[in-house]
Amino acid sequence: MICAIYKSKRKAETYLYVNKRNDFSEVPEALMETFGQPEFVMLLPLSKLSQLGSANIDKVKADLSEKGFYLQLPPPPEDLLKSHKEWLKQQ
């Protein structure tokens, strides 16, 4: 299984995986409007990989098979105030 990966110019650290390069026919129109003009990043052979950097490879494969796309969102920002308060409690 090979997929094409695109990054969003509007949303930092947001990536869209699709089954075929330049084929966004299965991606909902509302998502494409929010995502903006996709910028091609790479073709990725998922069948040869056992893991991905920040995405669950099994979820990526399942979504590509079932929905025809996978949307990778950035991790939520760390709550530094909360982390600091927890650190203070431990001191």
URHU-V704534 format. One record per backbone hydrogen bond with DSSP energy under -0.5 kcal/mol. CO is the residue of the C=O (numbers start at 0). NH is the residue of the N-H. Records with the same first field share a line. If there is no record, write none. Layout:
CO = NH + NH
This chain:
0 = 45 + 46
2 = 43
3 = 17
4 = 40 + 41
5 = 15
6 = 38
9 = 11
10 = 13
13 = 7
14 = 71
15 = 5
16 = 69
17 = 3
19 = 22
21 = 23
23 = 26
27 = 31
28 = 32
29 = 33
30 = 34
31 = 35
34 = 9
36 = 8
37 = 39
38 = 6
41 = 4
43 = 2 + 45
44 = 47
45 = 48
54 = 51 + 56
55 = 59
56 = 60
57 = 61
58 = 62
59 = 63
60 = 64
61 = 65
62 = 66 + 67 + 68
67 = 18
69 = 16 + 71
70 = 72
71 = 14
77 = 79
78 = 82
79 = 83
80 = 84
81 = 85
82 = 86
83 = 87
84 = 88
85 = 89
86 = 90
87 = 90
